[in-house]
Amino acid sequence: MLSQNRGTRRMRVAFLDDSEQVSPPRARLGHLLAFAAAIFPEESLAPFARDLSDIVADLGIPAGEEIKWNPPRGSFLKGADGQLVKTLRRRMLEAALNHQVRTVTVIIDHNARYQGHSKPEVGKIILKWMYERVSMHLGDHDALGIMIADKPGGGAREEKRWLAETLELTRDGTEYVEPGRVVLPIVTADSRHVPHLQLADLVAAATAGAIAGNPLALELGPLLAKLMHRHSLGDANGAGLVLFPDTYYNLLYHCFGETSASKPSMMSGYTLPWRGWPYATDDGLGNAVPGAGPGS
């Protein structure tokens, strides 16, 4: 049970956003649906916002420009030089690292699992897994937390539905985590006014994009790996990055340079790439694993 002495606990705030990759360039992948959380220690919230403001000013980006992986037509970033955008993304992730931000991303291949479920139904499954991993992260730091998601489309009615469905999680927990770490229902905010949600957009899009095989996202792989929350055995699988089907974990090697995956509950692990899983001998983008045999 959680300690009753909550006054000594620090707070952490998890900012959530979603992403999807409809037709990944990586062979043997289907439609990817993803949620990501950028989790901030409370003392890092204001310093990160100041740093991001400085980065934007230094790069000549207009004040008030919303930073998105896919910026809207007519925005400054939509027409910006590609190198400027790359620099912006890299510096945002570096600032997050400097402020001890950690990330959790959950990705489902909808073509491989839950084909009979609608996209909103699968989104609810992903959100449950996200809630569990954020709660586990809070437990690792003996902290309490708040989860803030980018405001969903559809107006007030959609927002009320979102809050109603997440209330059950925050009240009852799940079969894997007890309630109490996340102290409020998941609330929503407009990412145009919250720089931390703009970081969550970057993490969601870049992580899902790297798994999909997007070259621009793959360039950010080493920084994304450093940000990922890790479980007690030091690996990101199942903690900072949840892939379903979980046989996709060789992609941790191809996308993020990870050389191992493990299961704390069994105190056992795998050296990546693992020959029993897909992408053991190639990355699905035409690149073979050195020393591996033909196709997986």
Backbone bond lengths (Angstrom), bond angles and torsions (degrees), N, CA, C in turn:
res aa  C-N    CA-C-N  psi(-1)  N-CA   C-N-CA  omega(-1)  CA-C   N-CA-C  phi
1 M - - - 1.471 - - 1.518 110.91 -
2 L 1.344 116.89 153.62 1.442 120.65 178.39 1.523 110.05 -72.11
3 S 1.308 115.00 146.36 1.455 120.69 177.66 1.520 109.90 -61.32
4 Q 1.327 116.52 147.05 1.458 120.54 176.86 1.529 111.64 -80.14
5 N 1.336 117.31 -15.92 1.457 120.86 -177.36 1.523 110.47 -86.78
6 R 1.321 116.11 71.57 1.458 120.43 -174.48 1.520 112.45 -78.39
7 G 1.328 117.89 -14.36 1.443 119.64 -176.79 1.517 113.24 -64.28
8 T 1.324 118.15 -22.81 1.462 121.34 -179.11 1.523 112.13 -87.52
9 R 1.318 118.39 -6.96 1.456 120.84 -175.83 1.513 111.23 -83.28
10 R 1.341 115.30 143.02 1.448 121.01 172.60 1.522 109.35 -84.71
11 M 1.317 114.90 159.74 1.451 120.37 178.18 1.523 110.15 -102.15
12 R 1.326 115.78 147.98 1.454 122.53 169.85 1.529 107.59 -127.73
13 V 1.312 115.92 147.59 1.464 120.66 -177.39 1.517 108.50 -121.62
14 A 1.326 115.35 123.88 1.463 121.82 179.92 1.527 108.84 -103.14
15 F 1.328 115.53 121.99 1.463 121.81 178.78 1.524 108.37 -102.90
16 L 1.345 116.95 128.35 1.456 122.66 -170.81 1.524 111.95 -115.00
17 D 1.328 114.49 143.08 1.459 120.16 169.09 1.519 108.39 -149.86
18 D 1.330 115.63 162.50 1.455 120.41 -177.01 1.519 110.27 -114.30
19 S 1.330 115.51 166.26 1.458 122.05 176.87 1.519 107.86 -155.76
20 E 1.320 116.41 162.77 1.454 120.10 173.23 1.517 109.89 -150.93
21 Q 1.328 113.98 153.70 1.463 122.49 176.74 1.518 106.35 -126.95
22 V 1.333 116.02 106.97 1.465 120.29 -171.48 1.519 111.58 -74.31
23 S 1.311 117.72 -42.74 1.468 121.41 -177.16 1.531 109.26 -133.57
24 P 1.324 118.06 79.47 1.458 120.71 -176.34 1.524 112.06 -61.00
25 P 1.330 117.19 139.52 1.464 119.65 174.76 1.524 113.43 -68.47
26 R 1.322 118.00 -20.86 1.462 120.38 179.80 1.529 109.58 -71.23
27 A 1.306 116.97 127.15 1.468 121.83 -179.41 1.526 110.53 -59.24
28 R 1.331 114.48 146.29 1.464 124.10 172.49 1.536 113.26 74.63
29 L 1.337 117.20 11.78 1.457 120.84 173.45 1.518 109.74 -107.71
30 G 1.348 115.06 146.46 1.449 120.54 175.14 1.521 111.33 -106.54
31 H 1.315 116.26 -155.97 1.464 123.83 -177.41 1.521 109.81 -67.11
32 L 1.345 117.29 115.86 1.457 121.93 -177.36 1.523 110.67 -96.03
33 L 1.327 116.39 131.17 1.456 123.59 173.54 1.526 107.83 -115.61
34 A 1.331 117.59 135.16 1.464 120.54 -172.80 1.520 111.84 -141.33
35 F 1.329 114.77 147.92 1.461 123.65 166.02 1.520 106.98 -125.49
36 A 1.320 116.52 141.81 1.464 120.43 175.09 1.519 109.47 -131.31
37 A 1.325 115.36 149.93 1.460 122.25 174.64 1.517 108.95 -125.87
38 A 1.331 116.15 132.38 1.457 122.44 169.15 1.518 106.53 -104.54
39 I 1.334 116.83 115.43 1.459 122.26 -170.41 1.529 109.28 -104.85
40 F 1.333 115.73 119.58 1.460 122.83 -175.28 1.526 111.24 -107.94
41 P 1.333 118.58 131.91 1.468 119.15 161.35 1.525 108.67 -60.64
42 E 1.325 116.98 144.88 1.464 118.82 -174.57 1.530 112.50 -57.41
43 E 1.334 116.94 -34.74 1.457 119.31 -177.19 1.530 112.73 -72.88
44 S 1.350 117.82 -9.19 1.463 121.51 -179.59 1.523 113.39 -95.11
45 L 1.321 117.65 -8.63 1.460 120.17 -173.44 1.530 112.01 -62.23
46 A 1.307 117.06 -55.39 1.466 119.62 -178.22 1.529 112.51 -68.98
47 P 1.336 119.54 -42.70 1.477 118.53 178.68 1.523 113.53 -61.09
48 F 1.336 118.12 -38.36 1.466 119.05 177.58 1.519 110.79 -64.24
49 A 1.326 116.83 -43.30 1.463 119.91 179.82 1.525 110.60 -60.42
50 R 1.332 117.02 -40.56 1.476 119.92 177.86 1.521 110.79 -65.22
51 D 1.331 116.58 -43.14 1.467 119.75 -179.91 1.521 111.56 -62.66
52 L 1.322 116.60 -42.16 1.456 119.21 179.99 1.525 110.68 -65.34
53 S 1.317 116.77 -38.67 1.460 120.27 176.25 1.531 110.63 -60.79
54 D 1.327 116.49 -40.73 1.465 120.50 178.39 1.532 111.41 -66.43
55 I 1.331 116.57 -40.38 1.472 120.71 178.95 1.527 110.07 -61.69
56 V 1.316 115.92 -46.39 1.467 121.12 -179.57 1.528 110.21 -59.78
57 A 1.339 116.58 -45.61 1.460 120.12 -179.62 1.527 110.99 -64.96
58 D 1.332 116.25 -41.55 1.463 120.83 -178.51 1.530 111.91 -62.69
59 L 1.326 116.61 -32.84 1.462 121.09 -178.40 1.523 113.03 -89.28
60 G 1.322 116.42 -1.44 1.461 119.55 178.25 1.512 114.01 77.91
61 I 1.318 116.94 21.20 1.464 121.18 178.07 1.531 108.19 -83.07
62 P 1.324 119.14 134.39 1.466 120.40 -177.99 1.516 112.21 -58.25
63 A 1.324 116.12 139.61 1.459 120.85 175.31 1.530 109.35 -59.46
64 G 1.309 115.98 138.93 1.465 120.29 -179.60 1.508 114.59 88.73
65 E 1.345 118.35 -5.99 1.465 120.99 176.89 1.529 109.41 -67.12
66 E 1.327 117.02 126.34 1.452 119.86 176.85 1.528 109.07 -77.92
67 I 1.315 115.86 129.07 1.459 120.83 -178.13 1.523 108.47 -91.06
68 K 1.331 115.26 114.70 1.461 121.37 179.88 1.529 108.95 -134.23
69 W 1.329 115.33 150.40 1.467 119.60 176.58 1.527 110.06 -61.41
70 N 1.316 116.10 -43.04 1.464 121.43 175.54 1.528 108.76 -113.88
71 P 1.327 117.99 85.26 1.464 119.98 -176.43 1.523 111.65 -68.71
72 P 1.318 117.15 152.20 1.465 120.19 -177.45 1.526 111.87 -70.63
73 R 1.322 114.92 155.52 1.461 121.60 178.06 1.525 109.48 -58.39
74 G 1.320 115.36 136.99 1.456 120.73 178.93 1.517 114.11 91.50
75 S 1.330 117.48 -9.69 1.465 119.99 179.17 1.527 110.24 -79.58
76 F 1.323 116.05 160.93 1.463 120.96 178.32 1.527 110.80 -58.79
77 L 1.341 117.12 -45.77 1.465 120.38 -174.89 1.521 112.20 -68.91
78 K 1.333 117.72 -27.17 1.458 120.28 178.68 1.523 110.94 -62.37
79 G 1.328 116.14 -35.97 1.457 119.79 -178.52 1.518 113.98 -103.15
80 A 1.344 116.68 8.24 1.463 120.04 -174.83 1.524 111.42 -75.02
81 D 1.326 115.46 158.35 1.456 122.46 175.13 1.522 110.30 -59.21
82 G 1.323 116.39 138.86 1.457 120.78 -176.99 1.515 113.34 -60.11
83 Q 1.326 117.47 -36.49 1.453 119.96 -179.68 1.527 111.32 -68.32
84 L 1.336 116.83 -35.70 1.470 119.93 176.34 1.524 110.30 -61.85
85 V 1.326 116.55 -43.89 1.464 120.36 -179.33 1.524 110.39 -64.50
86 K 1.331 117.41 -41.48 1.462 120.24 177.15 1.528 111.41 -60.60
87 T 1.317 116.00 -43.46 1.461 120.59 179.83 1.518 111.17 -64.04
88 L 1.325 116.39 -41.98 1.461 121.01 177.80 1.521 111.06 -58.72
89 R 1.313 117.08 -48.84 1.469 120.42 -178.30 1.525 111.30 -62.68
90 R 1.329 115.96 -44.85 1.466 119.34 -179.08 1.525 110.63 -63.06
91 R 1.328 117.01 -43.89 1.462 119.44 -178.27 1.525 111.95 -68.82
92 M 1.324 117.62 -32.68 1.473 119.72 174.78 1.522 111.06 -61.99
93 L 1.329 116.71 -45.40 1.466 120.01 -179.76 1.527 110.98 -67.29
94 E 1.317 117.15 -38.16 1.466 120.24 177.21 1.524 110.84 -64.34
95 A 1.324 117.72 -39.66 1.465 120.71 176.80 1.527 110.92 -63.59
96 A 1.322 116.17 -40.05 1.466 119.77 177.03 1.525 110.72 -61.05
97 L 1.320 117.23 -43.70 1.467 120.57 177.09 1.519 111.09 -60.73
98 N 1.315 116.90 -42.98 1.465 120.79 -178.96 1.519 112.64 -62.46
99 H 1.330 116.56 -23.64 1.465 120.86 -178.56 1.530 112.44 -106.96
100 Q 1.331 115.99 22.27 1.473 122.61 173.52 1.528 113.52 59.57
101 V 1.325 116.84 29.49 1.463 120.58 173.18 1.528 108.28 -71.19
102 R 1.326 116.50 142.94 1.451 121.80 172.89 1.519 108.91 -127.58
103 T 1.336 115.78 152.70 1.459 119.72 -173.29 1.519 111.50 -123.14
104 V 1.314 114.03 152.82 1.465 123.37 172.83 1.524 106.70 -133.44
105 T 1.321 116.78 128.55 1.465 121.15 176.86 1.523 108.91 -129.67
106 V 1.325 115.94 134.91 1.464 122.75 177.83 1.526 107.66 -118.87
107 I 1.331 116.51 126.66 1.464 121.69 -176.68 1.524 109.93 -131.00
108 I 1.315 116.59 130.23 1.468 122.96 175.79 1.527 108.76 -117.67
109 D 1.325 115.73 134.37 1.462 120.93 168.53 1.527 106.45 -84.03
110 H 1.322 116.42 103.30 1.466 121.08 -174.29 1.526 111.65 -66.96
111 N 1.316 117.97 -24.64 1.468 120.38 177.84 1.521 111.67 -74.17
112 A 1.341 116.63 -23.80 1.461 120.80 -176.68 1.519 112.64 -96.31
113 R 1.312 118.43 -26.69 1.458 122.24 -177.72 1.525 109.78 -140.14
114 Y 1.335 115.57 148.44 1.459 122.94 176.16 1.534 112.18 60.19
115 Q 1.346 116.22 35.43 1.471 118.52 -179.17 1.519 111.94 -60.92
116 G 1.317 117.45 -28.65 1.456 120.69 -179.60 1.510 114.33 -81.56
117 H 1.327 117.30 -2.26 1.457 121.78 179.23 1.525 110.03 -99.37
118 S 1.317 116.46 145.70 1.459 120.85 175.13 1.531 109.56 -71.03
119 K 1.328 115.55 164.36 1.462 119.22 178.80 1.534 111.82 -59.56
120 P 1.361 120.73 -42.91 1.464 119.18 176.15 1.530 112.79 -61.05
121 E 1.338 117.41 -35.99 1.469 119.74 178.33 1.518 111.22 -66.00
122 V 1.329 116.47 -41.56 1.463 119.79 177.02 1.522 110.25 -66.23
123 G 1.338 116.83 -37.30 1.459 120.34 177.07 1.512 112.18 -59.41
124 K 1.319 116.58 -36.34 1.462 120.06 178.60 1.530 110.71 -68.24
125 I 1.329 117.23 -37.00 1.470 121.06 176.05 1.525 110.00 -63.59
126 I 1.339 115.95 -45.37 1.465 120.19 179.51 1.522 110.22 -61.57
127 L 1.333 116.77 -42.04 1.461 120.27 -179.10 1.525 111.01 -62.55
128 K 1.322 117.02 -37.77 1.467 120.36 177.41 1.525 110.34 -61.91
129 W 1.326 116.69 -46.35 1.466 119.95 179.29 1.526 110.58 -64.63
130 M 1.341 116.80 -36.30 1.461 120.40 176.79 1.525 110.59 -63.21
131 Y 1.321 116.18 -46.01 1.464 120.89 179.36 1.527 110.58 -57.00
132 E 1.339 116.39 -42.86 1.464 120.26 179.35 1.520 111.47 -61.79
133 R 1.339 116.60 -45.71 1.475 119.17 -176.79 1.519 111.57 -69.66
134 V 1.328 117.88 -37.84 1.463 119.60 175.94 1.526 110.01 -63.84
135 S 1.329 116.90 -42.30 1.465 120.29 178.15 1.524 111.26 -62.49
136 M 1.336 117.00 -39.49 1.460 119.87 178.08 1.525 110.74 -65.55
137 H 1.338 116.73 -40.10 1.466 120.49 176.15 1.527 110.30 -59.66
138 L 1.327 116.90 -45.24 1.461 120.34 178.17 1.521 110.68 -61.45
139 G 1.327 116.81 -40.21 1.452 119.99 177.79 1.516 112.38 -62.23
140 D 1.312 116.97 -39.30 1.470 120.84 178.70 1.517 111.76 -61.10
141 H 1.350 116.55 -28.85 1.468 120.98 -178.69 1.529 111.91 -106.18
142 D 1.337 117.16 9.55 1.462 122.52 -177.53 1.527 110.72 47.33
143 A 1.321 114.91 48.92 1.460 121.17 -175.34 1.523 110.70 -121.33
144 L 1.321 115.76 161.10 1.456 122.85 168.66 1.524 108.41 -101.41
145 G 1.330 116.48 160.86 1.448 117.69 -174.54 1.509 114.76 -146.46
146 I 1.328 113.76 162.08 1.455 124.45 172.45 1.520 106.95 -126.10
147 M 1.332 117.23 141.08 1.453 122.25 178.09 1.528 108.81 -114.88
148 I 1.342 115.65 126.12 1.458 122.07 -178.38 1.523 108.02 -123.25
149 A 1.320 116.47 122.77 1.459 121.69 -178.13 1.521 110.40 -107.77
150 D 1.335 115.04 151.59 1.457 119.35 172.36 1.518 108.85 -59.71
151 K 1.314 115.86 138.05 1.469 120.95 -176.37 1.526 109.62 -59.39
152 P 1.344 118.19 123.63 1.462 120.11 -178.85 1.514 111.59 -71.76
153 G 1.335 114.90 158.58 1.456 119.58 176.57 1.512 110.96 -69.88
154 G 1.326 116.28 163.01 1.459 119.70 175.77 1.505 114.29 105.84
155 G 1.334 118.41 -1.67 1.449 120.32 174.45 1.511 113.29 79.77
156 A 1.356 115.25 -162.88 1.457 121.44 -171.67 1.520 112.21 -62.64
157 R 1.327 118.57 -37.71 1.464 120.53 -178.48 1.517 110.37 -62.06
158 E 1.355 117.05 -43.47 1.461 121.04 178.71 1.522 110.71 -64.32
159 E 1.322 117.45 -40.09 1.459 120.19 -179.73 1.522 110.69 -64.33
160 K 1.339 118.02 -40.88 1.461 120.29 179.27 1.527 111.10 -64.93
161 R 1.343 117.42 -37.38 1.464 119.97 177.97 1.527 110.21 -64.56
162 W 1.335 116.17 -43.75 1.463 121.79 178.70 1.529 110.46 -56.93
163 L 1.349 116.07 -48.42 1.455 119.66 -178.00 1.517 111.36 -65.79
164 A 1.318 117.32 -39.27 1.464 120.09 -179.60 1.520 111.13 -63.41
165 E 1.324 117.45 -41.11 1.458 120.44 -177.86 1.526 112.19 -72.46
166 T 1.321 117.94 -30.69 1.462 119.67 179.93 1.516 112.42 -83.34
167 L 1.328 117.89 -21.03 1.455 120.58 178.65 1.519 110.93 -57.54
168 E 1.326 116.18 -39.42 1.460 119.53 -179.60 1.522 111.51 -59.59
169 L 1.331 117.28 -39.94 1.461 120.47 178.34 1.522 111.55 -63.70
170 T 1.347 116.72 -46.45 1.455 119.51 -174.74 1.524 111.54 -73.21
171 R 1.322 117.62 -22.01 1.465 120.70 178.32 1.516 111.43 -84.29
172 D 1.338 116.72 -41.26 1.453 120.51 -170.33 1.524 114.54 -108.77
173 G 1.337 118.19 -12.84 1.456 119.70 -173.16 1.522 109.81 70.05
174 T 1.330 116.37 -160.45 1.460 121.73 176.18 1.520 107.27 -130.57
175 E 1.341 115.88 -177.67 1.461 118.11 179.48 1.518 112.83 -66.47
176 Y 1.333 117.73 -14.17 1.465 121.14 -176.56 1.523 113.91 -107.18
177 V 1.322 118.29 -21.30 1.461 119.64 179.68 1.520 109.27 -133.80
178 E 1.324 115.11 142.70 1.455 119.54 177.97 1.519 109.86 -82.02
179 P 1.347 117.26 155.11 1.461 119.55 178.02 1.524 110.22 -71.59
180 G 1.303 116.39 160.78 1.459 119.98 172.96 1.502 114.80 122.72
181 R 1.332 118.14 -29.01 1.466 119.09 178.32 1.527 110.78 -70.31
182 V 1.338 116.35 -45.66 1.461 121.13 176.21 1.526 106.50 -90.65
183 V 1.335 116.57 115.92 1.462 119.87 -163.86 1.524 114.20 -92.46
184 L 1.339 118.07 -6.50 1.459 121.67 178.61 1.521 109.37 -136.44
185 P 1.337 117.59 157.81 1.464 118.13 166.70 1.516 109.50 -56.72
186 I 1.320 116.94 153.67 1.461 120.22 178.14 1.528 108.27 -62.70
187 V 1.317 116.14 125.40 1.459 121.09 -179.11 1.523 109.29 -105.21
188 T 1.320 116.59 165.65 1.461 120.68 -177.95 1.519 110.75 -120.57
189 A 1.322 114.44 154.35 1.462 121.35 177.50 1.517 108.04 -147.55
190 D 1.307 116.43 160.82 1.461 122.52 179.70 1.520 108.66 -84.86
191 S 1.320 116.77 118.32 1.464 120.90 -175.50 1.526 112.65 -63.63
192 R 1.326 118.32 -18.43 1.466 119.87 178.04 1.514 111.70 -60.79
193 H 1.337 116.39 -25.75 1.460 120.83 -175.04 1.523 112.81 -112.80
194 V 1.342 118.02 4.21 1.465 121.24 -175.85 1.526 108.69 -128.31
195 P 1.327 118.29 100.96 1.468 120.18 -177.12 1.522 113.55 -61.62
196 H 1.320 117.36 -27.26 1.458 120.68 -179.55 1.529 110.81 -68.00
197 L 1.339 117.23 -33.14 1.454 120.72 174.18 1.518 111.20 -70.34
198 Q 1.319 117.75 -29.28 1.458 120.75 176.31 1.527 110.41 -68.24
199 L 1.331 117.09 -33.98 1.464 120.05 172.35 1.525 110.09 -65.51
200 A 1.340 118.15 -42.19 1.461 121.29 178.70 1.522 111.04 -60.36
201 D 1.338 117.18 -38.50 1.463 121.20 176.01 1.522 110.32 -60.21
202 L 1.323 117.19 -44.39 1.455 121.56 179.18 1.525 111.18 -62.97
203 V 1.327 116.97 -45.45 1.462 120.59 -178.45 1.523 110.75 -64.39
204 A 1.340 117.05 -44.93 1.469 120.39 -179.72 1.516 111.16 -61.93
205 A 1.342 116.55 -49.06 1.461 120.30 -176.06 1.522 111.70 -69.28
206 A 1.327 117.33 -41.48 1.460 119.98 -177.70 1.518 111.98 -71.19
207 T 1.327 118.05 -39.56 1.460 120.13 179.93 1.519 110.77 -68.28
208 A 1.342 116.73 -47.94 1.462 119.46 176.93 1.523 110.48 -63.61
209 G 1.343 116.43 -37.65 1.456 119.96 179.01 1.515 112.80 -64.95
210 A 1.335 116.98 -38.95 1.463 119.89 177.59 1.527 110.67 -64.40
211 I 1.318 117.04 -44.46 1.469 119.77 177.12 1.527 109.68 -60.14
212 A 1.324 116.73 -39.37 1.467 120.34 -179.39 1.521 112.52 -69.68
213 G 1.345 117.41 -23.63 1.460 120.97 -179.36 1.511 114.18 103.82
214 N 1.333 117.66 18.25 1.462 122.60 178.04 1.532 109.24 -71.02
215 P 1.346 118.77 120.76 1.476 120.05 -176.62 1.526 113.90 -58.82
216 L 1.348 118.51 -39.40 1.459 120.47 -179.83 1.521 111.38 -65.12
217 A 1.330 116.92 -35.95 1.460 120.46 177.33 1.523 111.26 -72.91
218 L 1.315 117.22 -38.86 1.462 120.57 179.99 1.523 112.02 -61.91
219 E 1.332 117.81 -30.71 1.461 120.77 176.82 1.527 111.98 -60.85
220 L 1.322 116.71 -26.26 1.468 121.49 -178.89 1.524 112.35 -91.01
221 G 1.342 117.12 1.12 1.457 120.91 -175.14 1.520 115.28 -51.65
222 P 1.337 120.16 -48.20 1.469 119.82 -178.99 1.528 113.56 -61.12
223 L 1.342 117.26 -39.35 1.462 119.36 177.90 1.528 111.47 -69.69
224 L 1.326 116.57 -41.02 1.467 119.95 178.06 1.525 110.70 -60.34
225 A 1.327 116.96 -39.37 1.469 120.78 179.94 1.524 111.05 -63.40
226 K 1.329 117.81 -40.03 1.464 120.68 -179.68 1.521 112.06 -65.49
227 L 1.322 116.61 -28.93 1.462 120.83 -179.03 1.530 113.00 -80.12
228 M 1.321 118.25 -21.52 1.468 120.86 -172.56 1.525 112.55 -65.61
229 H 1.326 114.92 134.34 1.462 120.07 171.38 1.524 109.31 -62.81
230 R 1.321 116.55 145.00 1.463 121.36 -177.92 1.521 110.44 -125.81
231 H 1.322 115.10 146.15 1.461 119.30 -179.33 1.523 110.50 -82.83
232 S 1.314 116.95 -173.37 1.465 121.57 -169.22 1.517 113.94 -65.02
233 L 1.326 118.55 -20.19 1.461 121.15 178.11 1.529 111.84 -93.32
234 G 1.332 116.69 3.35 1.457 121.05 173.54 1.510 116.09 89.25
235 D 1.322 117.71 4.29 1.464 120.39 -179.38 1.534 111.11 -101.91
236 A 1.333 114.81 158.66 1.470 120.64 -177.69 1.525 112.71 -87.96
237 N 1.335 117.38 -23.08 1.469 119.12 -174.71 1.521 110.94 -60.63
238 G 1.324 116.27 134.22 1.459 121.01 178.34 1.510 114.38 75.84
239 A 1.334 116.71 -3.91 1.462 120.96 -179.27 1.527 109.48 -121.92
240 G 1.338 116.57 -75.96 1.456 120.00 178.10 1.507 113.26 -81.59
241 L 1.325 116.97 -19.92 1.460 121.12 176.10 1.518 109.02 -142.53
242 V 1.323 115.11 118.45 1.464 122.46 177.13 1.521 107.32 -109.54
243 L 1.335 116.85 119.11 1.461 122.43 176.78 1.520 108.97 -112.41
244 F 1.325 115.99 137.75 1.458 119.64 176.57 1.521 108.26 -136.06
245 P 1.327 117.86 120.70 1.461 129.00 6.69 1.533 112.57 -66.05
246 D 1.350 115.53 147.73 1.455 118.84 -177.24 1.526 112.87 -76.06
247 T 1.320 116.84 -4.67 1.470 118.70 173.15 1.530 111.69 -72.78
248 Y 1.336 117.80 -2.87 1.462 121.33 177.77 1.534 112.53 -82.74
249 Y 1.318 118.35 5.11 1.466 118.68 -170.86 1.524 114.50 -68.52
250 N 1.331 119.00 -9.82 1.467 117.96 169.81 1.528 111.48 -63.07
251 L 1.329 117.13 -19.58 1.459 119.67 178.14 1.530 111.81 -68.79
252 L 1.328 117.27 -18.63 1.467 119.40 171.90 1.528 110.74 -61.27
253 Y 1.306 115.35 -35.85 1.467 121.06 177.92 1.524 110.24 -70.21
254 H 1.308 116.53 -48.95 1.458 120.50 -175.19 1.526 113.09 -70.39
255 C 1.326 117.10 -34.29 1.471 120.48 -174.22 1.524 113.42 -94.00
256 F 1.317 116.57 -34.57 1.465 119.60 -168.81 1.527 114.14 -127.18
257 G 1.324 116.58 3.39 1.454 119.48 177.50 1.513 114.97 73.98
258 E 1.326 118.06 16.19 1.463 121.25 179.38 1.530 109.91 -73.67
259 T 1.312 116.88 138.06 1.464 121.13 -178.29 1.519 113.38 -109.29
260 S 1.347 117.30 1.36 1.462 119.02 178.40 1.519 110.52 -153.02
261 A 1.322 114.54 155.02 1.460 123.74 171.13 1.522 105.92 -136.68
262 S 1.338 117.07 149.16 1.465 118.41 -174.54 1.519 111.14 -153.69
263 K 1.338 114.49 166.44 1.455 122.61 179.72 1.522 108.92 -121.96
264 P 1.344 118.26 104.75 1.459 119.76 -179.69 1.525 113.64 -57.49
265 S 1.336 117.30 -34.06 1.464 119.97 -178.39 1.518 112.26 -64.34
266 M 1.331 116.63 -25.48 1.459 121.23 -179.80 1.524 112.41 -109.43
267 M 1.351 116.67 -4.14 1.466 121.89 -178.20 1.528 110.30 51.95
268 S 1.331 115.20 43.27 1.456 120.23 -179.33 1.520 109.17 -139.64
269 G 1.345 116.23 165.09 1.447 118.29 -177.86 1.507 113.38 -156.51
270 Y 1.321 114.62 -176.28 1.458 123.27 -176.73 1.524 108.57 -133.39
271 T 1.303 116.58 143.03 1.447 121.46 169.94 1.523 108.50 -86.84
272 L 1.323 116.23 129.47 1.464 120.57 -178.42 1.528 110.58 -96.69
273 P 1.355 117.22 143.79 1.472 126.51 -4.09 1.530 112.06 -74.02
274 W 1.334 115.28 138.93 1.469 122.79 -178.37 1.524 109.21 -89.73
275 R 1.309 116.78 125.91 1.469 120.68 -169.82 1.522 113.90 -66.22
276 G 1.342 117.90 -18.28 1.454 119.67 -179.58 1.516 114.50 -85.12
277 W 1.319 117.61 -1.48 1.460 121.31 -176.92 1.529 111.06 -114.50
278 P 1.343 117.32 159.31 1.470 119.90 173.73 1.530 110.89 -57.40
279 Y 1.322 115.34 154.82 1.458 123.96 179.43 1.526 112.51 67.27
280 A 1.326 116.28 27.64 1.469 120.31 178.02 1.518 111.44 -75.73
281 T 1.320 117.25 -32.40 1.464 119.57 -175.69 1.521 113.59 -113.75
282 D 1.328 117.35 -10.98 1.463 120.79 175.91 1.510 108.55 -153.54
283 D 1.337 115.87 164.51 1.458 120.02 -175.15 1.525 114.01 -95.80
284 G 1.330 117.28 5.14 1.456 119.96 -178.57 1.509 113.84 77.64
285 L 1.353 116.27 4.42 1.457 121.40 178.31 1.520 111.25 -121.13
286 G 1.331 115.60 15.09 1.452 120.19 179.04 1.508 115.28 93.30
287 N 1.343 117.30 8.28 1.462 121.27 -179.22 1.520 109.68 -111.66
288 A 1.333 116.62 124.76 1.460 121.53 -179.89 1.528 110.69 -84.25
289 V 1.335 115.36 151.86 1.461 121.24 172.50 1.528 107.54 -76.70
290 P 1.326 118.31 127.77 1.473 119.52 -179.55 1.520 111.77 -55.46
291 G 1.335 115.72 129.30 1.455 120.84 177.07 1.509 115.23 82.58
292 A 1.370 117.19 -3.54 1.462 119.63 -178.23 1.522 109.48 -86.76
293 G 1.314 114.45 160.08 1.459 120.28 178.09 1.519 110.16 -79.22
294 P 1.316 118.66 -175.88 1.458 122.91 -179.00 1.520 112.27 -68.71
295 G 1.355 113.50 153.06 1.470 131.26 -178.21 1.504 120.17 5.57
296 S 1.343 117.52 143.83 1.464 122.12 176.08 1.506 108.76 -110.30
